[in-house]
Amino acid sequence: MPAQIIVLRPEPDLTFAATQAPICNGGSKTITLNNIPSGATVNWVVSFPNNGQLQITGCSDCPSVTLQNSGTDNVIGTVTATVQHCSFTYVKNYNVILGSPPYASITPITNYCLGGSDWELVLQASTPDSTVTQYFWSRDGVPSGSGATWSTYEFPPSCMTIGLKAENACGLSPEGTQQFCPPCSFRMVIAPNPVKGQLNIILEKKFISKENVQKSKIIFRLTKVGDLQPIRQWTYNIIQSNYSMNLSNLKQGIYNLQMIIGNEQESKQIVVVE
């Protein structure tokens, strides 16, 4: 049996030449495949969620093709060039953006609480659309800045809905929204601290449960650090989210504020200044 001869041929350095801009509705874009071997053939195919809105105009088996967008928006698709040379086949893919960007993704890169009640949240925008030039953020439906990242420092913290839009040369993407809630373990927030005069107390929303509200009584008890004897006590027959207390006559020092609802208790340390 004659020896078999294995033919090895290095793959040609096939590269695309095209602008990075998206193809806006009604616009076109020319893509060229460089370094096609002499004598090879090339076949172009488009793969999009809506193929009927993107057409290859001109020669579909030439080194260059023109793509025409006639109505597609917010879509990322693929143009595939298949090169046939002798018995060798080479396949190259090129991503194309049609119209304004698709939904952008929101990724938290910092999300933690300081001291049990101060919430620091940093978010990052991301999208597979390489043509994006700017991002626009909103908080609870209100515009809240631009850029690839967004951050906030909350005291007291509460849940918020963050919106994000991406922009390229064709326009803005649809707005994607995501809700973020503080990972803090606290239930009672006091502010300001140190305090001079009026102290505000805020109960976390999830603590104002139906079960707790039905207990219909909440007690706040103030003691000096190191002393068990209450200095002041406030009793309310209605559990709500906000309370205010006047501490203007207290001497400067460190105090413990205890909250009591039924068998549940929580304490916070406050500093009174004159």
KEDREN-744376 format. One record per residue (C-alpha): residue in three letters; z, x, y. Coordinates in nm, 3 decimals. Layout:
! residues N
<site r="ALA" z="Z" x="X" y="Y"/>
...
***
This chain:
! residues 274
<site r="MET" z="0.000" x="0.000" y="0.000"/>
<site r="PRO" z="-0.097" x="0.149" y="0.333"/>
<site r="ALA" z="0.186" x="0.219" y="0.572"/>
<site r="GLN" z="0.240" x="-0.042" y="0.839"/>
<site r="ILE" z="0.208" x="0.074" y="1.195"/>
<site r="ILE" z="0.454" x="-0.077" y="1.440"/>
<site r="VAL" z="0.317" x="-0.100" y="1.790"/>
<site r="LEU" z="0.577" x="-0.079" y="2.066"/>
<site r="ARG" z="0.478" x="-0.168" y="2.417"/>
<site r="PRO" z="0.720" x="-0.164" y="2.711"/>
<site r="GLU" z="0.752" x="-0.495" y="2.891"/>
<site r="PRO" z="0.569" x="-0.494" y="3.223"/>
<site r="ASP" z="0.781" x="-0.502" y="3.537"/>
<site r="LEU" z="0.702" x="-0.862" y="3.629"/>
<site r="THR" z="0.857" x="-0.959" y="3.963"/>
<site r="PHE" z="0.822" x="-1.257" y="4.196"/>
<site r="ALA" z="0.722" x="-1.229" y="4.559"/>
<site r="ALA" z="0.817" x="-1.525" y="4.777"/>
<site r="THR" z="1.029" x="-1.613" y="5.077"/>
<site r="GLN" z="1.387" x="-1.726" y="5.013"/>
<site r="ALA" z="1.343" x="-2.041" y="5.221"/>
<site r="PRO" z="1.365" x="-2.386" y="5.056"/>
<site r="ILE" z="1.063" x="-2.615" y="5.033"/>
<site r="CYS" z="1.132" x="-2.902" y="5.272"/>
<site r="ASN" z="0.994" x="-3.251" y="5.217"/>
<site r="GLY" z="0.621" x="-3.233" y="5.294"/>
<site r="GLY" z="0.623" x="-2.852" y="5.294"/>
<site r="SER" z="0.481" x="-2.590" y="5.061"/>
<site r="LYS" z="0.557" x="-2.243" y="4.934"/>
<site r="THR" z="0.344" x="-1.974" y="4.770"/>
<site r="ILE" z="0.483" x="-1.771" y="4.480"/>
<site r="THR" z="0.318" x="-1.456" y="4.346"/>
<site r="LEU" z="0.390" x="-1.282" y="4.017"/>
<site r="ASN" z="0.341" x="-0.908" y="4.059"/>
<site r="ASN" z="0.248" x="-0.641" y="3.802"/>
<site r="ILE" z="0.058" x="-0.866" y="3.561"/>
<site r="PRO" z="-0.118" x="-0.639" y="3.307"/>
<site r="SER" z="-0.495" x="-0.613" y="3.326"/>
<site r="GLY" z="-0.660" x="-0.870" y="3.101"/>
<site r="ALA" z="-0.347" x="-1.088" y="3.073"/>
<site r="THR" z="-0.338" x="-1.461" y="3.140"/>
<site r="VAL" z="-0.061" x="-1.651" y="3.318"/>
<site r="ASN" z="0.037" x="-2.016" y="3.295"/>
<site r="TRP" z="0.266" x="-2.185" y="3.550"/>
<site r="VAL" z="0.493" x="-2.483" y="3.475"/>
<site r="VAL" z="0.746" x="-2.656" y="3.701"/>
<site r="SER" z="1.068" x="-2.805" y="3.567"/>
<site r="PHE" z="1.254" x="-3.038" y="3.803"/>
<site r="PRO" z="1.455" x="-3.359" y="3.769"/>
<site r="ASN" z="1.160" x="-3.529" y="3.941"/>
<site r="ASN" z="0.841" x="-3.346" y="3.844"/>
<site r="GLY" z="0.617" x="-3.602" y="4.012"/>
<site r="GLN" z="0.737" x="-3.497" y="4.358"/>
<site r="LEU" z="0.651" x="-3.127" y="4.315"/>
<site r="GLN" z="0.293" x="-3.025" y="4.251"/>
<site r="ILE" z="0.116" x="-2.697" y="4.185"/>
<site r="THR" z="-0.187" x="-2.683" y="4.409"/>
<site r="GLY" z="-0.476" x="-2.446" y="4.362"/>
<site r="CYS" z="-0.521" x="-2.229" y="4.055"/>
<site r="SER" z="-0.245" x="-2.285" y="3.796"/>
<site r="ASP" z="-0.348" x="-1.979" y="3.591"/>
<site r="CYS" z="-0.373" x="-1.730" y="3.877"/>
<site r="PRO" z="-0.119" x="-1.464" y="3.983"/>
<site r="SER" z="-0.024" x="-1.684" y="4.280"/>
<site r="VAL" z="0.045" x="-2.057" y="4.301"/>
<site r="THR" z="0.135" x="-2.290" y="4.585"/>
<site r="LEU" z="0.409" x="-2.548" y="4.534"/>
<site r="GLN" z="0.390" x="-2.870" y="4.736"/>
<site r="ASN" z="0.703" x="-3.085" y="4.791"/>
<site r="SER" z="0.605" x="-3.446" y="4.852"/>
<site r="GLY" z="0.938" x="-3.625" y="4.850"/>
<site r="THR" z="1.216" x="-3.443" y="4.663"/>
<site r="ASP" z="1.550" x="-3.357" y="4.824"/>
<site r="ASN" z="1.881" x="-3.200" y="4.715"/>
<site r="VAL" z="1.728" x="-3.053" y="4.398"/>
<site r="ILE" z="1.724" x="-2.709" y="4.239"/>
<site r="GLY" z="1.447" x="-2.657" y="3.986"/>
<site r="THR" z="1.266" x="-2.388" y="3.795"/>
<site r="VAL" z="0.913" x="-2.253" y="3.805"/>
<site r="THR" z="0.819" x="-2.078" y="3.480"/>
<site r="ALA" z="0.537" x="-1.824" y="3.453"/>
<site r="THR" z="0.427" x="-1.744" y="3.096"/>
<site r="VAL" z="0.219" x="-1.426" y="3.068"/>
<site r="GLN" z="0.008" x="-1.373" y="2.755"/>
<site r="HIS" z="-0.122" x="-1.021" y="2.693"/>
<site r="CYS" z="-0.284" x="-0.951" y="2.356"/>
<site r="SER" z="-0.019" x="-1.062" y="2.105"/>
<site r="PHE" z="0.267" x="-1.026" y="2.353"/>
<site r="THR" z="0.425" x="-1.309" y="2.552"/>
<site r="TYR" z="0.645" x="-1.265" y="2.858"/>
<site r="VAL" z="0.832" x="-1.550" y="3.027"/>
<site r="LYS" z="0.969" x="-1.531" y="3.380"/>
<site r="ASN" z="1.165" x="-1.802" y="3.566"/>
<site r="TYR" z="1.202" x="-1.854" y="3.940"/>
<site r="ASN" z="1.451" x="-2.098" y="4.096"/>
<site r="VAL" z="1.320" x="-2.316" y="4.376"/>
<site r="ILE" z="1.522" x="-2.524" y="4.623"/>
<site r="LEU" z="1.362" x="-2.855" y="4.721"/>
<site r="GLY" z="1.483" x="-2.997" y="5.051"/>
<site r="SER" z="1.839" x="-2.979" y="5.179"/>
<site r="PRO" z="2.105" x="-2.837" y="4.944"/>
<site r="PRO" z="2.262" x="-3.028" y="4.656"/>
<site r="TYR" z="2.636" x="-3.094" y="4.655"/>
<site r="ALA" z="2.847" x="-2.788" y="4.731"/>
<site r="SER" z="3.154" x="-2.710" y="4.520"/>
<site r="ILE" z="3.510" x="-2.663" y="4.651"/>
<site r="THR" z="3.722" x="-2.400" y="4.478"/>
<site r="PRO" z="4.089" x="-2.334" y="4.567"/>
<site r="ILE" z="4.161" x="-1.962" y="4.596"/>
<site r="THR" z="4.519" x="-2.002" y="4.730"/>
<site r="ASN" z="4.734" x="-2.305" y="4.652"/>
<site r="TYR" z="5.111" x="-2.258" y="4.652"/>
<site r="CYS" z="5.435" x="-2.351" y="4.827"/>
<site r="LEU" z="5.666" x="-2.121" y="5.020"/>
<site r="GLY" z="6.036" x="-2.194" y="5.006"/>
<site r="GLY" z="5.970" x="-2.517" y="4.820"/>
<site r="SER" z="5.826" x="-2.703" y="5.119"/>
<site r="ASP" z="5.566" x="-2.500" y="5.313"/>
<site r="TRP" z="5.219" x="-2.547" y="5.162"/>
<site r="GLU" z="4.946" x="-2.287" y="5.200"/>
<site r="LEU" z="4.599" x="-2.392" y="5.086"/>
<site r="VAL" z="4.281" x="-2.182" y="5.106"/>
<site r="LEU" z="3.951" x="-2.326" y="4.980"/>
<site r="GLN" z="3.615" x="-2.162" y="4.920"/>
<site r="ALA" z="3.271" x="-2.320" y="4.928"/>
<site r="SER" z="3.013" x="-2.239" y="4.663"/>
<site r="THR" z="2.667" x="-2.361" y="4.570"/>
<site r="PRO" z="2.381" x="-2.238" y="4.350"/>
<site r="ASP" z="2.155" x="-2.275" y="4.655"/>
<site r="SER" z="2.093" x="-1.922" y="4.782"/>
<site r="THR" z="1.925" x="-2.061" y="5.097"/>
<site r="VAL" z="2.245" x="-2.212" y="5.244"/>
<site r="THR" z="2.313" x="-2.088" y="5.598"/>
<site r="GLN" z="2.637" x="-2.275" y="5.683"/>
<site r="TYR" z="2.913" x="-2.497" y="5.542"/>
<site r="PHE" z="3.090" x="-2.780" y="5.726"/>
<site r="TRP" z="3.438" x="-2.905" y="5.630"/>
<site r="SER" z="3.622" x="-3.230" y="5.695"/>
<site r="ARG" z="3.979" x="-3.341" y="5.636"/>
<site r="ASP" z="4.046" x="-3.708" y="5.568"/>
<site r="GLY" z="3.707" x="-3.791" y="5.719"/>
<site r="VAL" z="3.756" x="-3.585" y="6.038"/>
<site r="PRO" z="3.546" x="-3.268" y="6.102"/>
<site r="SER" z="3.761" x="-2.961" y="6.042"/>
<site r="GLY" z="3.560" x="-2.644" y="6.099"/>
<site r="SER" z="3.278" x="-2.447" y="5.941"/>
<site r="GLY" z="3.233" x="-2.136" y="5.729"/>
<site r="ALA" z="3.250" x="-2.032" y="5.366"/>
<site r="THR" z="3.630" x="-2.077" y="5.353"/>
<site r="TRP" z="3.880" x="-2.331" y="5.489"/>
<site r="SER" z="4.258" x="-2.300" y="5.509"/>
<site r="THR" z="4.568" x="-2.488" y="5.622"/>
<site r="TYR" z="4.942" x="-2.429" y="5.641"/>
<site r="GLU" z="5.133" x="-2.756" y="5.610"/>
<site r="PHE" z="5.492" x="-2.848" y="5.689"/>
<site r="PRO" z="5.574" x="-3.102" y="5.573"/>
<site r="PRO" z="5.284" x="-3.118" y="5.326"/>
<site r="SER" z="5.107" x="-3.429" y="5.203"/>
<site r="CYS" z="4.795" x="-3.503" y="5.001"/>
<site r="MET" z="4.460" x="-3.471" y="5.179"/>
<site r="THR" z="4.095" x="-3.540" y="5.106"/>
<site r="ILE" z="3.866" x="-3.246" y="5.184"/>
<site r="GLY" z="3.493" x="-3.295" y="5.239"/>
<site r="LEU" z="3.222" x="-3.030" y="5.232"/>
<site r="LYS" z="2.856" x="-3.024" y="5.336"/>
<site r="ALA" z="2.610" x="-2.735" y="5.301"/>
<site r="GLU" z="2.319" x="-2.669" y="5.535"/>
<site r="ASN" z="1.988" x="-2.489" y="5.489"/>
<site r="ALA" z="1.661" x="-2.486" y="5.681"/>
<site r="CYS" z="1.579" x="-2.839" y="5.557"/>
<site r="GLY" z="1.904" x="-3.005" y="5.662"/>
<site r="LEU" z="2.248" x="-3.103" y="5.532"/>
<site r="SER" z="2.354" x="-3.177" y="5.177"/>
<site r="PRO" z="2.537" x="-3.497" y="5.081"/>
<site r="GLU" z="2.911" x="-3.464" y="5.141"/>
<site r="GLY" z="3.121" x="-3.387" y="4.838"/>
<site r="THR" z="3.490" x="-3.476" y="4.855"/>
<site r="GLN" z="3.796" x="-3.366" y="4.661"/>
<site r="GLN" z="4.163" x="-3.456" y="4.695"/>
<site r="PHE" z="4.430" x="-3.185" y="4.705"/>
<site r="CYS" z="4.804" x="-3.245" y="4.674"/>
<site r="PRO" z="5.085" x="-2.992" y="4.730"/>
<site r="PRO" z="5.225" x="-2.833" y="4.413"/>
<site r="CYS" z="5.570" x="-2.821" y="4.574"/>
<site r="SER" z="5.875" x="-2.927" y="4.374"/>
<site r="PHE" z="6.075" x="-3.057" y="4.672"/>
<site r="ARG" z="6.151" x="-3.424" y="4.738"/>
<site r="MET" z="6.320" x="-3.402" y="5.078"/>
<site r="VAL" z="6.171" x="-3.221" y="5.377"/>
<site r="ILE" z="6.375" x="-3.148" y="5.690"/>
<site r="ALA" z="6.239" x="-3.045" y="6.029"/>
<site r="PRO" z="6.294" x="-2.869" y="6.254"/>
<site r="ASN" z="6.510" x="-2.604" y="6.092"/>
<site r="PRO" z="6.690" x="-2.445" y="6.279"/>
<site r="VAL" z="6.768" x="-2.770" y="6.460"/>
<site r="LYS" z="6.907" x="-2.848" y="6.804"/>
<site r="GLY" z="6.961" x="-3.218" y="6.857"/>
<site r="GLN" z="6.749" x="-3.451" y="6.645"/>
<site r="LEU" z="6.682" x="-3.377" y="6.279"/>
<site r="ASN" z="6.388" x="-3.544" y="6.102"/>
<site r="ILE" z="6.392" x="-3.610" y="5.727"/>
<site r="ILE" z="6.079" x="-3.693" y="5.530"/>
<site r="LEU" z="6.082" x="-3.807" y="5.168"/>
<site r="GLU" z="5.793" x="-3.705" y="4.945"/>
<site r="LYS" z="5.570" x="-4.002" y="4.861"/>
<site r="LYS" z="5.611" x="-3.977" y="4.485"/>
<site r="PHE" z="5.991" x="-3.985" y="4.530"/>
<site r="ILE" z="5.969" x="-4.326" y="4.700"/>
<site r="SER" z="5.907" x="-4.490" y="4.364"/>
<site r="LYS" z="5.950" x="-4.857" y="4.282"/>
<site r="GLU" z="6.258" x="-4.770" y="4.077"/>
<site r="ASN" z="6.423" x="-4.582" y="4.365"/>
<site r="VAL" z="6.334" x="-4.846" y="4.623"/>
<site r="GLN" z="6.499" x="-5.112" y="4.406"/>
<site r="LYS" z="6.827" x="-4.918" y="4.427"/>
<site r="SER" z="6.824" x="-5.024" y="4.794"/>
<site r="LYS" z="7.065" x="-4.758" y="4.915"/>
<site r="ILE" z="7.035" x="-4.399" y="5.031"/>
<site r="ILE" z="7.316" x="-4.174" y="5.158"/>
<site r="PHE" z="7.287" x="-3.854" y="5.360"/>
<site r="ARG" z="7.606" x="-3.645" y="5.364"/>
<site r="LEU" z="7.657" x="-3.341" y="5.588"/>
<site r="THR" z="7.911" x="-3.066" y="5.511"/>
<site r="LYS" z="7.978" x="-2.721" y="5.654"/>
<site r="VAL" z="7.886" x="-2.438" y="5.417"/>
<site r="GLY" z="8.200" x="-2.342" y="5.224"/>
<site r="ASP" z="8.372" x="-2.677" y="5.294"/>
<site r="LEU" z="8.353" x="-2.982" y="5.065"/>
<site r="GLN" z="8.484" x="-3.225" y="5.326"/>
<site r="PRO" z="8.196" x="-3.430" y="5.477"/>
<site r="ILE" z="8.155" x="-3.394" y="5.852"/>
<site r="ARG" z="7.915" x="-3.686" y="5.884"/>
<site r="GLN" z="7.762" x="-3.944" y="5.656"/>
<site r="TRP" z="7.472" x="-4.185" y="5.705"/>
<site r="THR" z="7.409" x="-4.481" y="5.475"/>
<site r="TYR" z="7.086" x="-4.682" y="5.475"/>
<site r="ASN" z="7.021" x="-4.996" y="5.275"/>
<site r="ILE" z="6.644" x="-4.949" y="5.289"/>
<site r="ILE" z="6.465" x="-4.651" y="5.133"/>
<site r="GLN" z="6.176" x="-4.540" y="5.351"/>
<site r="SER" z="5.972" x="-4.226" y="5.409"/>
<site r="ASN" z="6.123" x="-4.109" y="5.742"/>
<site r="TYR" z="6.473" x="-4.080" y="5.887"/>
<site r="SER" z="6.607" x="-3.932" y="6.212"/>
<site r="MET" z="6.962" x="-3.809" y="6.279"/>
<site r="ASN" z="7.130" x="-3.689" y="6.596"/>
<site r="LEU" z="7.313" x="-3.357" y="6.544"/>
<site r="SER" z="7.353" x="-3.267" y="6.911"/>
<site r="ASN" z="7.737" x="-3.264" y="6.901"/>
<site r="LEU" z="7.766" x="-3.026" y="6.606"/>
<site r="LYS" z="7.885" x="-2.669" y="6.651"/>
<site r="GLN" z="7.644" x="-2.387" y="6.580"/>
<site r="GLY" z="7.644" x="-2.287" y="6.213"/>
<site r="ILE" z="7.503" x="-2.341" y="5.866"/>
<site r="TYR" z="7.539" x="-2.681" y="5.701"/>
<site r="ASN" z="7.446" x="-2.851" y="5.374"/>
<site r="LEU" z="7.266" x="-3.185" y="5.392"/>
<site r="GLN" z="7.296" x="-3.385" y="5.070"/>
<site r="MET" z="7.075" x="-3.682" y="4.984"/>
<site r="ILE" z="7.208" x="-3.932" y="4.729"/>
<site r="ILE" z="7.012" x="-4.217" y="4.569"/>
<site r="GLY" z="7.194" x="-4.373" y="4.276"/>
<site r="ASN" z="7.269" x="-4.091" y="4.032"/>
<site r="GLU" z="7.010" x="-3.858" y="4.185"/>
<site r="GLN" z="7.097" x="-3.593" y="4.442"/>
<site r="GLU" z="6.923" x="-3.322" y="4.639"/>
<site r="SER" z="7.059" x="-3.077" y="4.895"/>
<site r="LYS" z="6.901" x="-2.874" y="5.173"/>
<site r="GLN" z="7.058" x="-2.609" y="5.392"/>
<site r="ILE" z="7.011" x="-2.645" y="5.767"/>
<site r="VAL" z="7.093" x="-2.421" y="6.061"/>
<site r="VAL" z="7.231" x="-2.585" y="6.376"/>
<site r="VAL" z="7.190" x="-2.401" y="6.707"/>
<site r="GLU" z="7.340" x="-2.487" y="7.044"/>
***
